[in-house]
Amino acid sequence: MRNLKSKAVFNTLRYCVLSAASSVLILGCSEPQKNTQASHQSEPQSTQAAVSKPVVYQVFTRLFGNQQTTNVPWGTVEQNGVGKFADFTPKALQEIKALGTTHIWYTGVLHHALVTDHSKFGIAADDPDVVKGRAGSPYAVKDYYNVNPDLALDPSQRLAEFDALITRTHQAGMKVIIDIVPNHVARNYQSMSAPDGVKDFGENDDTTRTYARDNNFYYVVGEDFKVPVSPDYQPLGGEPHEQSDGQFSESPAKWTGNGARAAQPDINDWYETVKVNYGVKPDGSYDFPRLPADYAQRDIQAHYEFWQQHELPDSWYKFRDIAYFWLNRGVDGFRYDMAEMVPVEFWSFLNASIKMKNPQAFILAEVYNPALYRDYIQQGKMDYLYDKVGFYDSLKALMQQTGHAQDVLAAQHSVQDIAKHMLHFLENHDEQRIASAEFAGDARMGKPAMVVSHLISKAPTMLYFGQTVGEDGSEDAGFGKPSRTSIFDYIGVPAHQAWMNGGKFDGGQLSQAQQSLRAYYVKLMSLSTLPVVVAGNLLPVVVDTDNAQAKQRVMAFARQYATQRMVVASNFDANHSHTVSLSLPNDWQQNNNTTVRDLLENHPVQTIEDGQITINLAPRASVVYLLED
C-alpha cells in the first residue's frame, strides 16, 4: 500500500463520490490497492488511509461452474456434474469483481476425502463409510499439499490448474483465500504430494500412548475403530458400493474431530475426521508455554520472536509449513475452520509466522463463543472473526419478523471495541439460504439486511455465491437437508445457473425479479469506496414514531468520517410501509435546511428540519443519505 495521508485519500474519494452524484450510483475511482491487513492497535482517524472496504465473495468451488441440472439425490459426478477451476473465466471474475469484491474465498479447494474414483490418475477413492456425502466434506482434508481432483480438467495437472486460477484472480484485481482446517483432518489422511522431507500427519506417532506432545493425533489404545451405525442413515443413501461394508481399518482408533474419545463415535460426531493434537493433554492442561497476557498489546514481530525461543509440538510446525506452501504459490490469506477448538497460543504462532512472510495476508476465523473474541483477535492475532453469535443471529430474527431492531443495534454495540475485526455476512455454506422456506422464504428480505450488514461498521462484508440472485437451497442433494446449498454432494444450483447462463455469466436466464435483486446488490456494494463506509464511526439515530410495529421493524444509524456523514434506515417489515422521523445525532443540528439525496433506492430528496428527517419506507425498503459540508 502506498504511504498516503488520509486527507489526500479523502479528497480523492470525495471527488469520486461527487462525480457520480448526478446518477446516484457510486462507481468509485481508480486508486492504489488497499492493504487489507487489520491493525491490532487503535488507529487514529487521521492515519486511516484505506480506499475500499474489504468484500469477501465466498464461492463453493465445486458448484460454481456446474451447468448440469439433473440433481439426482446422491447423484454421481456423471449424473449431476461438477464445476472446474477453468469455469472461473475472466468474464466470471469480472462479474464477481462488480460486487465490490476484493477477496475470493475459494471454498473446498484442498484435496479432501471423496468417493469418486480417480484411480487412473493414481488417486484412490475413499471409503464411503467415512465420507459424508458422495463428493465429500471440504473439511475432511486428506492431502494438504494438493487440490481436489474433481476440480481439474486434467486431475494429473490439478495443482497447475489451480495456480492458473490464482493468476487469473490476481489479474482481475482480487486476492485469493483458501481454507485451512487445523482442528482435524480426514480419517484417511494420506498426502501423495508432500514435498521431500515432509512427514504425513501421524507418521511418526507413538500409537501405544493416548497422548504424547509430538504425536499428531490422540489414540484409543488397544481398540480398533468402528464405523458408527444409525437406523436413519446409510452411506450413499443405501446404494451398493464395494467399499460400503460398515468397516474401516484403523488400529488403534483415533479420537474423532469434535473430540469424541470412543473407538466407535456416534453418527452425529464428526466421525469422518480425526482430532489434531497441539500439545493439549487429555485433562485439558497445556504442554507448551503460555503466552504472557501483555502480548495482547504487542505486535506481530514480538509474537514471532516469542515463539522462536521455544520448542513446540510437532503439529504446530506442520501447519506453519502448510501455510507457507500455499503462500509461496500466491494464495493471499486463509479462512480457519472452528478456530476456537485450537489453543489461542497456536494462532499467535501461526499468524505471526504468516504475517512475517506476508504482512498483507488476510486472516479470517470461525469463532462462535463471544467470550473468546478478544483473546483470538488480540492474542491470537486474527484479522477477522465471524460476527455470527449476536449480530447475524439477531439480524436473522429481524428478517424472520420475530426480532427487534434494537437487538441488532445492541449486538453491534457489544463488540464496538473490536467492531472492525468482526466480519458480517447473511449467507455462507453453513447457514440457510435467505430465500429458503426455513429462513425468510423471500430473497428480498436480504435487501434491508444487507444494507445494515454492509454499512454499519468498518469490518469486511461477505457474500455467498448465489445470494445475489435469490438461491433458495431447496435441492435434495443426498447427505444433509435442504435450505443450505449442499457442500457434501454433486448438485446444480438453479438460480446461480440461471445467472451463469451456460458460461456467459451475463444473467441471461434470470427472471426480472432476480435481475433486479442482483442490480440492487451491485449498487449497494459499490458504496464500499465511500470514506464514511470504509472508516466512519458509528453514531446513534433515534427512530421517532408512535407505531410499535414500526419501532420494532425500522432500524436506523449514522456514521461519520471527517466532513462526510451518512444516515441509513431500513424497514424490515415484509408487509407494511412505515412513516418515521429520524432524529440525527446532536452535533449534526447545524445541518438544518440541508437537502439530502438517497444513494440507493432513489427516494425523494429530503430536507433536514429541526435535526430530523421524516421518511416513508415501503416494505423491505432502505435509504442511504449522504451529507457533506
C-alpha positions as CSV (number, residue, x, y, z in Angstrom):
1,M,0.0,0.0,0.0
2,R,1.3,3.4,-0.8
3,N,2.0,5.7,2.1
4,L,-0.8,8.1,1.5
5,K,-2.0,10.7,4.1
6,S,-5.7,10.4,4.9
7,K,-6.5,13.9,3.7
8,A,-5.3,13.2,0.2
9,V,-7.2,9.9,0.1
10,F,-10.3,11.5,1.4
11,N,-10.2,14.3,-1.2
12,T,-9.7,11.8,-4.0
13,L,-12.5,9.7,-2.8
14,R,-14.7,12.7,-2.2
15,Y,-14.2,13.6,-5.9
16,C,-15.2,10.0,-6.9
17,V,-18.4,10.3,-4.9
18,L,-19.4,13.8,-6.1
19,S,-18.5,13.0,-9.8
20,A,-21.1,10.2,-9.7
21,A,-23.7,12.1,-7.6
22,S,-25.8,13.1,-10.6
23,S,-26.5,9.4,-11.4
24,V,-26.7,8.4,-7.7
25,L,-24.8,5.2,-8.3
26,I,-21.3,5.3,-6.8
27,L,-18.8,3.6,-9.0
28,G,-15.6,4.5,-7.3
29,C,-12.3,5.7,-9.0
30,S,-9.0,4.1,-9.7
31,E,-6.9,4.1,-6.6
32,P,-3.9,2.3,-5.2
33,Q,-4.8,-1.2,-3.9
34,K,-5.7,-1.3,-0.2
35,N,-3.6,-3.2,2.3
36,T,-6.3,-5.3,4.0
37,Q,-4.1,-6.2,7.0
38,A,-6.0,-5.3,10.1
39,S,-4.2,-3.3,12.8
40,H,-4.4,-4.7,16.3
41,Q,-3.8,-1.3,17.8
42,S,-6.2,1.7,18.0
43,E,-6.0,3.6,14.7
44,P,-6.4,7.4,14.9
45,Q,-8.8,8.6,12.2
46,S,-6.2,10.9,10.8
47,T,-3.9,8.0,9.9
48,Q,-6.5,5.8,8.2
49,A,-5.8,5.7,4.5
50,A,-8.0,2.8,3.4
51,V,-9.6,3.3,0.0
52,S,-12.0,0.3,-0.1
53,K,-13.9,-1.7,2.5
54,P,-12.9,-5.4,2.1
55,V,-15.6,-7.5,0.5
56,V,-15.2,-11.3,0.5
57,Y,-17.0,-13.4,-2.1
58,Q,-17.3,-16.9,-0.9
59,V,-17.8,-19.5,-3.6
60,F,-18.2,-23.2,-3.2
61,T,-15.7,-24.0,-6.0
62,R,-17.1,-27.4,-6.9
63,L,-20.6,-26.0,-7.5
64,F,-19.8,-22.6,-9.1
65,G,-19.4,-23.7,-12.8
66,N,-21.6,-26.8,-12.9
67,Q,-24.1,-26.5,-15.7
68,Q,-25.9,-29.8,-15.3
69,T,-29.4,-29.7,-13.9
70,T,-30.2,-33.3,-13.3
71,N,-30.0,-33.1,-9.5
72,V,-30.4,-36.8,-8.6
73,P,-30.2,-37.3,-4.8
74,W,-26.8,-38.9,-4.1
75,G,-26.0,-38.5,-7.8
76,T,-22.6,-39.3,-9.2
77,V,-20.4,-36.8,-10.9
78,E,-21.5,-38.1,-14.2
79,Q,-25.2,-37.7,-13.3
80,N,-25.1,-34.3,-11.6
81,G,-21.9,-32.7,-12.9
82,V,-19.2,-30.7,-11.2
83,G,-17.6,-27.3,-11.7
84,K,-14.0,-26.8,-12.6
85,F,-11.3,-24.3,-11.9
86,A,-11.5,-23.4,-15.6
87,D,-15.1,-22.2,-15.1
88,F,-13.7,-19.1,-13.4
89,T,-13.2,-17.3,-16.7
90,P,-12.1,-13.7,-16.9
91,K,-15.7,-12.8,-17.6
92,A,-16.9,-14.7,-14.5
93,L,-14.2,-13.0,-12.4
94,Q,-15.2,-9.6,-13.8
95,E,-18.8,-10.1,-12.7
96,I,-17.7,-11.2,-9.2
97,K,-15.5,-8.1,-9.1
98,A,-18.6,-6.0,-10.0
99,L,-19.9,-6.8,-6.5
100,G,-17.1,-4.8,-4.9
101,T,-15.2,-8.0,-4.3
102,T,-11.6,-7.6,-3.0
103,H,-11.1,-11.2,-2.0
104,I,-12.5,-14.5,-3.3
105,W,-12.7,-17.3,-0.8
106,Y,-12.4,-20.5,-2.9
107,T,-14.1,-23.0,-0.6
108,G,-13.3,-26.7,-0.9
109,V,-10.1,-26.4,-2.9
110,L,-7.9,-28.6,-0.9
111,H,-7.9,-32.4,-1.6
112,H,-10.4,-33.8,0.8
113,A,-11.9,-37.3,1.1
114,L,-14.4,-38.1,-1.7
115,V,-16.0,-41.3,-3.0
116,T,-15.4,-40.6,-6.8
117,D,-12.7,-42.9,-8.2
118,H,-9.7,-41.1,-9.8
119,S,-7.5,-44.2,-9.6
120,K,-6.4,-43.8,-13.3
121,F,-4.6,-40.8,-12.0
122,G,-3.1,-42.7,-9.1
123,I,-5.7,-41.3,-6.7
124,A,-7.6,-43.9,-4.8
125,A,-11.3,-43.5,-4.0
126,D,-12.2,-43.0,-0.3
127,D,-14.3,-45.4,1.8
128,P,-18.0,-44.2,1.8
129,D,-18.2,-45.4,5.4
130,V,-16.0,-42.5,6.5
131,V,-17.1,-39.9,3.9
132,K,-20.1,-37.6,4.3
133,G,-22.0,-37.5,1.0
134,R,-20.6,-38.6,-2.3
135,A,-18.5,-35.6,-3.1
136,G,-17.2,-35.4,0.5
137,S,-16.9,-32.7,3.1
138,P,-14.3,-29.9,2.3
139,Y,-13.4,-30.0,6.0
140,A,-12.1,-33.6,5.9
141,V,-8.8,-32.7,4.2
142,K,-6.7,-35.8,3.2
143,D,-3.8,-34.0,1.4
144,Y,-2.8,-30.5,2.4
145,Y,-0.3,-30.3,-0.4
146,N,-2.7,-30.7,-3.4
147,V,-6.1,-29.8,-4.5
148,N,-9.4,-31.6,-5.2
149,P,-9.0,-33.7,-8.4
150,D,-12.7,-33.2,-9.1
151,L,-12.0,-29.5,-9.9
152,A,-9.4,-30.0,-12.6
153,L,-10.0,-30.7,-16.3
154,D,-6.9,-33.0,-16.1
155,P,-6.6,-34.3,-12.5
156,S,-2.9,-35.1,-13.1
157,Q,-2.4,-31.3,-13.6
158,R,-4.7,-30.2,-10.9
159,L,-2.2,-28.1,-8.9
160,A,-1.1,-26.3,-12.1
161,E,-4.8,-25.5,-12.9
162,F,-5.3,-24.0,-9.5
163,D,-2.1,-22.0,-9.9
164,A,-3.6,-20.6,-13.1
165,L,-6.8,-19.7,-11.3
166,I,-4.7,-17.8,-8.7
167,T,-3.1,-15.9,-11.5
168,R,-6.4,-15.1,-13.2
169,T,-7.9,-13.9,-9.9
170,H,-5.0,-11.6,-9.4
171,Q,-5.2,-10.3,-12.9
172,A,-8.9,-9.5,-12.2
173,G,-7.8,-7.3,-9.3
174,M,-8.8,-9.6,-6.5
175,K,-7.0,-11.7,-3.9
176,V,-7.3,-15.4,-3.1
177,I,-8.3,-17.0,0.2
178,I,-8.5,-20.8,0.9
179,D,-9.4,-22.8,3.9
180,I,-7.0,-24.3,6.5
181,V,-8.7,-26.7,9.0
182,P,-6.2,-27.1,11.9
183,N,-8.6,-28.8,14.3
184,H,-9.0,-32.0,12.3
185,V,-8.0,-33.9,9.2
186,A,-9.7,-36.7,7.2
187,R,-9.7,-40.1,8.9
188,N,-7.7,-41.5,6.0
189,Y,-5.2,-38.7,5.7
190,Q,-2.5,-39.6,3.1
191,S,-0.5,-36.9,1.4
192,M,0.6,-38.1,-2.0
193,S,2.1,-34.7,-2.9
194,A,4.0,-33.6,0.1
195,P,7.4,-32.0,-0.6
196,D,10.5,-34.0,0.1
197,G,11.2,-34.4,3.7
198,V,7.6,-33.7,4.9
199,K,6.1,-36.4,7.1
200,D,2.5,-37.2,7.0
201,F,0.3,-36.5,10.0
202,G,0.6,-39.4,12.4
203,E,3.5,-40.9,10.5
204,N,5.9,-40.7,13.5
205,D,3.3,-41.0,16.2
206,D,3.8,-43.4,19.2
207,T,0.4,-45.2,18.9
208,T,1.0,-47.1,22.2
209,R,0.1,-43.9,24.1
210,T,-3.1,-42.0,24.3
211,Y,-1.2,-38.7,24.2
212,A,2.3,-37.6,23.6
213,R,3.3,-34.0,23.0
214,D,4.7,-34.6,19.5
215,N,2.0,-37.1,18.4
216,N,-0.2,-35.5,15.8
217,F,-3.3,-37.5,17.0
218,Y,-4.8,-38.9,20.1
219,Y,-5.4,-42.7,20.4
220,V,-7.8,-45.1,21.9
221,V,-5.1,-47.5,22.9
222,G,-5.9,-51.2,22.5
223,E,-9.1,-50.7,20.5
224,D,-9.9,-50.6,16.8
225,F,-12.0,-48.0,15.1
226,K,-15.7,-49.0,14.5
227,V,-17.8,-47.3,11.9
228,P,-20.8,-45.5,13.6
229,V,-24.2,-47.0,12.9
230,S,-27.7,-45.5,12.7
231,P,-31.1,-46.8,11.6
232,D,-31.7,-43.5,9.9
233,Y,-28.5,-43.3,7.8
234,Q,-26.8,-45.3,5.1
235,P,-23.7,-44.2,3.1
236,L,-24.6,-43.2,-0.4
237,G,-28.3,-43.4,0.5
238,G,-28.1,-47.2,0.6
239,E,-26.7,-47.6,-2.9
240,P,-24.4,-50.7,-3.1
241,H,-20.7,-49.9,-3.2
242,E,-17.8,-52.3,-3.0
243,Q,-16.3,-50.4,0.0
244,S,-19.5,-49.6,1.7
245,D,-19.5,-52.5,4.2
246,G,-19.6,-50.9,7.6
247,Q,-15.8,-51.4,8.0
248,F,-12.8,-49.1,8.0
249,S,-9.4,-50.2,9.1
250,E,-7.8,-48.0,11.8
251,S,-5.8,-49.5,14.6
252,P,-5.7,-48.2,17.2
253,A,-8.7,-45.9,16.9
254,K,-8.1,-42.2,16.9
255,W,-10.1,-39.5,18.7
256,T,-12.8,-38.1,16.4
257,G,-12.6,-34.5,15.1
258,N,-15.0,-33.0,17.5
259,G,-13.1,-34.5,20.5
260,A,-15.2,-37.7,20.9
261,R,-12.9,-40.3,22.5
262,A,-14.8,-43.6,21.8
263,A,-13.5,-46.1,19.3
264,Q,-16.9,-46.1,17.8
265,P,-18.1,-42.5,17.6
266,D,-21.8,-41.5,17.4
267,I,-23.3,-40.9,14.0
268,N,-23.7,-37.3,14.9
269,D,-20.0,-36.9,15.7
270,W,-17.5,-35.7,13.1
271,Y,-16.7,-39.3,12.5
272,E,-15.1,-38.8,9.1
273,T,-12.3,-36.8,10.7
274,V,-9.7,-37.2,13.5
275,K,-8.7,-34.6,16.1
276,V,-5.3,-33.0,15.7
277,N,-3.1,-32.7,18.9
278,Y,-1.5,-29.4,19.6
279,G,0.1,-30.3,22.9
280,V,-3.2,-30.2,24.9
281,K,-3.2,-33.1,27.3
282,P,-6.4,-35.2,27.7
283,D,-7.0,-33.5,31.1
284,G,-7.1,-30.1,29.3
285,S,-3.7,-28.9,30.6
286,Y,-1.1,-27.5,28.2
287,D,2.2,-29.0,27.1
288,F,3.6,-25.7,25.7
289,P,4.5,-22.3,27.0
290,R,1.5,-19.9,27.8
291,L,1.5,-16.6,26.1
292,P,2.1,-13.7,28.6
293,A,-1.0,-11.6,29.0
294,D,0.7,-8.4,27.9
295,Y,1.2,-9.9,24.4
296,A,-2.4,-8.9,23.7
297,Q,-0.9,-5.4,23.2
298,R,2.2,-6.4,21.4
299,D,2.8,-6.6,17.7
300,I,3.3,-9.4,15.2
301,Q,7.1,-9.1,15.4
302,A,7.1,-9.6,19.2
303,H,4.8,-12.7,18.9
304,Y,7.0,-14.2,16.2
305,E,10.1,-13.7,18.3
306,F,8.5,-15.1,21.4
307,W,7.8,-18.5,19.7
308,Q,11.3,-18.7,18.2
309,Q,12.6,-19.2,21.8
310,H,10.7,-22.4,22.4
311,E,10.5,-25.9,21.1
312,L,6.8,-26.6,20.2
313,P,4.6,-29.6,19.4
314,D,5.1,-31.1,16.0
315,S,1.6,-30.2,14.8
316,W,2.4,-26.5,15.1
317,Y,5.2,-26.8,12.6
318,K,3.3,-29.0,10.3
319,F,0.5,-26.3,9.8
320,R,3.1,-23.5,9.6
321,D,4.7,-25.3,6.7
322,I,1.4,-25.9,5.1
323,A,0.6,-22.2,5.3
324,Y,4.0,-21.3,3.8
325,F,3.4,-23.8,0.9
326,W,0.3,-22.0,-0.2
327,L,1.6,-18.5,0.4
328,N,4.5,-19.4,-1.9
329,R,2.0,-20.4,-4.6
330,G,0.4,-17.0,-4.4
331,V,-2.5,-17.6,-2.0
332,D,-3.2,-14.3,-0.2
333,G,-4.9,-15.5,3.0
334,F,-6.8,-18.2,4.9
335,R,-10.1,-18.9,6.5
336,Y,-9.7,-21.1,9.6
337,D,-12.4,-23.6,10.4
338,M,-13.6,-23.9,14.0
339,A,-10.6,-21.9,15.3
340,E,-11.8,-21.9,18.9
341,M,-11.2,-25.6,19.1
342,V,-7.5,-24.9,18.8
343,P,-5.4,-23.1,21.5
344,V,-5.0,-19.4,21.1
345,E,-1.2,-19.7,21.6
346,F,-1.1,-21.8,18.4
347,W,-2.8,-19.0,16.5
348,S,-0.3,-16.5,17.8
349,F,2.5,-18.7,16.5
350,L,0.8,-19.4,13.1
351,N,-0.5,-15.9,12.3
352,A,2.8,-14.3,13.4
353,S,4.6,-16.7,11.1
354,I,2.3,-15.9,8.2
355,K,2.4,-12.2,8.7
356,M,6.2,-12.2,8.9
357,K,6.1,-13.8,5.4
358,N,3.3,-11.7,4.0
359,P,2.2,-8.7,6.2
360,Q,-0.9,-8.2,4.0
361,A,-2.2,-11.8,4.4
362,F,-5.9,-11.8,5.1
363,I,-6.8,-14.0,8.1
364,L,-10.4,-14.9,8.8
365,A,-11.5,-17.3,11.6
366,E,-14.7,-19.1,12.6
367,V,-15.2,-18.5,16.4
368,Y,-18.6,-18.8,17.9
369,N,-18.0,-18.1,21.5
370,P,-18.2,-14.3,22.2
371,A,-16.2,-14.7,25.4
372,L,-13.2,-15.7,23.2
373,Y,-13.5,-13.0,20.6
374,R,-11.0,-10.6,22.1
375,D,-8.5,-13.4,23.0
376,Y,-8.4,-14.7,19.4
377,I,-8.1,-11.2,18.0
378,Q,-5.6,-9.6,20.5
379,Q,-3.6,-12.7,21.5
380,G,-4.2,-14.9,18.5
381,K,-3.7,-12.1,16.1
382,M,-6.7,-12.9,13.9
383,D,-7.6,-10.1,11.5
384,Y,-11.3,-11.0,11.4
385,L,-13.8,-13.3,13.1
386,Y,-17.3,-14.2,12.0
387,D,-19.9,-11.9,13.8
388,K,-22.3,-14.8,13.9
389,V,-23.4,-15.1,17.5
390,G,-25.0,-11.8,18.3
391,F,-25.1,-9.7,15.1
392,Y,-26.1,-12.3,12.5
393,D,-28.4,-14.2,14.8
394,S,-30.3,-11.0,15.8
395,L,-30.4,-9.8,12.2
396,K,-31.8,-13.2,11.1
397,A,-34.6,-12.9,13.7
398,L,-35.5,-9.5,12.5
399,M,-35.6,-10.8,8.9
400,Q,-37.9,-13.5,10.1
401,Q,-40.3,-10.9,11.7
402,T,-39.6,-12.1,15.2
403,G,-36.7,-10.0,16.3
404,H,-36.4,-6.3,17.2
405,A,-34.2,-3.6,15.6
406,Q,-32.8,-2.7,19.0
407,D,-31.5,-6.2,19.4
408,V,-29.3,-5.8,16.3
409,L,-28.0,-2.5,17.5
410,A,-27.3,-3.9,20.9
411,A,-25.4,-6.8,19.3
412,Q,-23.3,-4.3,17.3
413,H,-22.5,-2.2,20.4
414,S,-21.5,-5.3,22.4
415,V,-18.4,-5.6,20.1
416,Q,-17.9,-1.9,19.4
417,D,-14.3,-2.0,20.7
418,I,-13.4,-4.8,18.2
419,A,-16.1,-4.0,15.5
420,K,-13.6,-3.5,12.7
421,H,-12.5,-7.2,13.2
422,M,-16.0,-8.7,13.1
423,L,-16.8,-9.8,9.6
424,H,-20.5,-9.5,8.6
425,F,-22.5,-12.0,6.4
426,L,-26.0,-13.1,5.6
427,E,-25.2,-16.4,4.0
428,N,-22.4,-18.8,3.9
429,H,-22.0,-22.6,3.4
430,D,-23.1,-23.3,7.0
431,E,-26.2,-21.1,7.0
432,Q,-29.6,-21.4,5.5
433,R,-30.3,-19.5,2.3
434,I,-32.4,-16.3,2.9
435,A,-34.9,-17.4,0.2
436,S,-35.4,-20.9,1.8
437,A,-38.7,-21.5,3.5
438,E,-36.8,-22.4,6.7
439,F,-35.3,-18.9,6.8
440,A,-37.2,-15.9,5.3
441,G,-38.9,-17.5,2.3
442,D,-38.2,-14.4,0.2
443,A,-34.8,-13.3,-1.1
444,R,-36.0,-9.7,-1.0
445,M,-35.6,-9.8,2.8
446,G,-31.9,-9.8,2.2
447,K,-32.1,-6.2,0.9
448,P,-32.7,-4.3,4.2
449,A,-30.5,-6.8,6.0
450,M,-27.6,-6.4,3.5
451,V,-27.9,-2.6,3.8
452,V,-27.5,-2.8,7.6
453,S,-24.9,-5.6,7.5
454,H,-22.7,-3.8,4.9
455,L,-22.9,-0.2,6.1
456,I,-23.0,-0.4,9.9
457,S,-19.3,-0.9,10.5
458,K,-15.7,-0.8,9.2
459,A,-15.5,-4.6,9.1
460,P,-15.4,-6.6,5.9
461,T,-18.6,-7.9,4.3
462,M,-19.0,-11.4,2.9
463,L,-21.3,-12.5,0.1
464,Y,-22.1,-16.1,-0.7
465,F,-22.4,-17.2,-4.3
466,G,-26.0,-17.4,-5.4
467,Q,-27.1,-15.0,-2.7
468,T,-27.4,-12.0,-5.1
469,V,-29.9,-13.9,-7.3
470,G,-32.0,-15.4,-4.6
471,E,-30.8,-19.0,-4.5
472,D,-33.1,-20.9,-2.1
473,G,-31.1,-24.1,-1.4
474,S,-34.1,-26.4,-1.8
475,E,-32.4,-29.2,-3.7
476,D,-32.3,-32.7,-2.1
477,A,-28.6,-33.5,-2.8
478,G,-28.3,-36.5,-0.6
479,F,-26.4,-36.0,2.7
480,G,-27.9,-33.3,4.8
481,K,-31.2,-31.4,4.5
482,P,-32.3,-28.7,2.0
483,S,-32.3,-25.0,2.9
484,R,-28.5,-24.9,2.7
485,T,-26.8,-25.5,-0.6
486,S,-25.2,-28.9,-0.2
487,I,-21.4,-29.0,0.5
488,F,-21.3,-32.8,0.6
489,D,-22.7,-33.9,-2.8
490,Y,-22.6,-33.1,-6.5
491,I,-25.5,-30.8,-7.3
492,G,-26.6,-28.0,-9.6
493,V,-27.5,-24.6,-8.1
494,P,-30.5,-23.4,-10.1
495,A,-30.7,-19.7,-9.6
496,H,-26.9,-19.4,-9.8
497,Q,-27.0,-21.4,-13.0
498,A,-29.6,-19.0,-14.5
499,W,-27.1,-16.2,-13.8
500,M,-24.2,-18.2,-15.2
501,N,-26.2,-18.7,-18.4
502,G,-24.2,-21.5,-19.9
503,G,-20.9,-19.9,-19.1
504,K,-21.7,-16.4,-20.4
505,F,-22.0,-15.1,-16.8
506,D,-24.4,-12.4,-18.0
507,G,-27.6,-13.3,-16.1
508,G,-29.3,-14.2,-19.4
509,Q,-31.6,-16.8,-17.8
510,L,-32.6,-14.8,-14.7
511,S,-36.1,-13.6,-14.1
512,Q,-36.8,-9.9,-14.0
513,A,-37.1,-10.2,-10.2
514,Q,-33.7,-11.9,-10.0
515,Q,-32.1,-9.3,-12.3
516,S,-33.5,-6.6,-10.1
517,L,-32.1,-8.2,-6.9
518,R,-28.6,-8.6,-8.4
519,A,-28.6,-5.0,-9.6
520,Y,-29.6,-3.9,-6.1
521,Y,-26.6,-5.8,-4.6
522,V,-24.3,-4.3,-7.2
523,K,-25.4,-0.8,-6.4
524,L,-25.2,-1.3,-2.6
525,M,-21.8,-2.9,-2.7
526,S,-20.5,0.0,-4.9
527,L,-20.7,2.1,-1.8
528,S,-17.7,0.3,-0.4
529,T,-15.4,3.1,-1.6
530,L,-17.1,5.8,0.4
531,P,-14.7,7.1,3.1
532,V,-17.5,7.1,5.6
533,V,-18.2,3.4,4.8
534,V,-14.5,2.5,5.0
535,A,-13.6,4.3,8.1
536,G,-16.6,6.1,9.6
537,N,-17.6,6.0,13.3
538,L,-21.0,4.6,14.3
539,L,-23.4,7.2,15.8
540,P,-27.0,6.8,17.1
541,V,-30.1,7.8,15.3
542,V,-33.5,7.8,17.1
543,V,-36.5,6.4,15.3
544,D,-39.4,8.6,16.4
545,T,-42.8,7.0,15.9
546,D,-45.9,6.1,17.9
547,N,-46.3,2.9,15.9
548,A,-45.0,0.0,18.0
549,Q,-44.5,-2.2,14.9
550,A,-42.5,0.5,13.2
551,K,-40.4,0.8,16.3
552,Q,-39.7,-2.9,16.1
553,R,-39.1,-3.2,12.4
554,V,-37.4,0.0,11.3
555,M,-33.7,0.2,12.1
556,A,-31.5,3.4,11.7
557,F,-28.0,4.6,12.4
558,A,-25.5,7.2,11.3
559,R,-21.8,7.1,10.5
560,Q,-19.3,10.0,10.2
561,Y,-15.8,10.3,8.7
562,A,-14.3,13.8,8.6
563,T,-16.9,16.0,6.9
564,Q,-18.7,13.1,5.3
565,R,-21.9,11.9,7.1
566,M,-24.2,9.1,6.3
567,V,-27.7,8.2,7.6
568,V,-29.1,4.7,7.0
569,A,-32.6,3.5,7.7
570,S,-34.1,0.1,6.7
571,N,-37.7,-1.2,7.1
572,F,-37.6,-4.9,7.9
573,D,-41.4,-5.2,7.8
574,A,-42.3,-7.7,5.0
575,N,-45.8,-6.4,4.6
576,H,-46.3,-2.8,5.8
577,S,-44.9,0.6,5.0
578,H,-43.9,2.8,7.9
579,T,-43.5,6.6,8.2
580,V,-40.9,7.6,10.8
581,S,-38.9,10.6,11.8
582,L,-35.2,10.1,12.2
583,S,-33.6,12.3,14.9
584,L,-30.0,12.9,13.9
585,P,-27.0,12.9,16.3
586,N,-27.0,16.1,18.5
587,D,-23.8,17.6,16.9
588,W,-25.4,17.4,13.5
589,Q,-28.0,20.1,14.2
590,Q,-26.2,22.7,12.2
591,N,-27.3,20.7,9.1
592,N,-30.8,22.2,9.4
593,N,-32.4,23.0,6.0
594,T,-29.8,20.9,4.3
595,T,-31.2,18.7,1.5
596,V,-30.1,15.1,1.3
597,R,-30.3,12.6,-1.6
598,D,-30.8,8.8,-1.3
599,L,-27.8,7.0,-2.9
600,L,-29.5,3.6,-3.0
601,E,-33.2,3.5,-3.9
602,N,-33.8,6.9,-5.4
603,H,-36.2,8.1,-2.6
604,P,-37.3,11.7,-3.0
605,V,-34.9,14.4,-1.9
606,Q,-35.4,15.3,1.8
607,T,-34.7,18.3,3.9
608,I,-33.4,18.2,7.4
609,E,-35.6,20.2,9.7
610,D,-35.1,20.7,13.4
611,G,-32.5,17.9,13.3
612,Q,-34.9,15.4,11.8
613,I,-35.6,13.7,8.5
614,T,-39.1,12.3,8.0
615,I,-39.4,9.4,5.6
616,N,-41.9,6.8,4.4
617,L,-40.4,3.4,3.9
618,A,-42.1,0.7,1.9
619,P,-41.8,-2.9,3.0
620,R,-38.1,-4.1,2.8
621,A,-37.0,-0.6,1.7
622,S,-34.0,1.4,2.8
623,V,-32.5,4.8,2.5
624,V,-28.8,5.8,2.5
625,Y,-28.5,9.6,2.8
626,L,-25.1,11.2,2.3
627,L,-24.4,14.6,3.9
628,E,-21.3,16.6,3.1
629,D,-20.3,20.1,4.3
